[in-house]
Amino acid sequence: MKVYDHSFNANEWFTCGVFFAAYAFLFILPRRFSKQDKALYVILGMFIGNFYDHTISVPPWNFYDVNDTSEFQLMDFISYFMYGPFSYYFVYIWDALKITDKHIPLYIFIWSIISMVMEFIAHQLGVYHYRQGYEIYYSFAVYPLMQFTVFLLFNRIQKENNMQKGQI
């Protein structure tokens, strides 16, 4: 087991701060979707983030560790929930701004940049510890895939909702 530090410091504060701010903002935003759809987007964000994290942060690749040690800790569990609201914000803003489909690549690119900035800050604060030659810019290949997956689900849900309302 590799230990990076032993105290409650910047990485834990960042994780807790993002967690509480993201969920507080989630409940402050005006309602755009049903409670079920909102929950689905949040759960999808948690699932996708954790799926990719656990694909590349465990053997055989083991490209990075999260938080204070290479072993699982409570703060790692809390960080799993940190991803959830951001997939909701992704579709919320898309829907609120009524962005057209031709702007999907630009929108996903912007969100990928935002994701990279957040990862950079988290890395600087000790949330992520890269290993085996992993570099932050490798993550840029993952973010568009994650966001496109969220967009596809959003598009499907919107079509289903419109069909139920008789709008299609």
Sequence and secondary structure as in RCSB ss.txt:
>XXXX:A:sequence
MKVYDHSFNANEWFTCGVFFAAYAFLFILPRRFSKQDKALYVILGMFIGNFYDHTISVPPWNFYDVNDTSEFQLM
DFISYFMYGPFSYYFVYIWDALKITDKHIPLYIFIWSIISMVMEFIAHQLGVYHYRQGYEIYYSFAVYPLMQFTV
FLLFNRIQKENNMQKGQI
>XXXX:A:secstr
  B   SS HHHHHHHHHHHHHHHHHHHS   S HHHHHHHHHHHHHHHHHHHHHHSSTTT  EEETTBSS  HH
HHHHHHHTHHHHHHHHHHHHHHT  GGGHHHHHHHHHHHHHHHHHHHHHTTSEEE TT  GGGGGGHHHHHHHHH
HHHHHHHHHHHHHHTT  
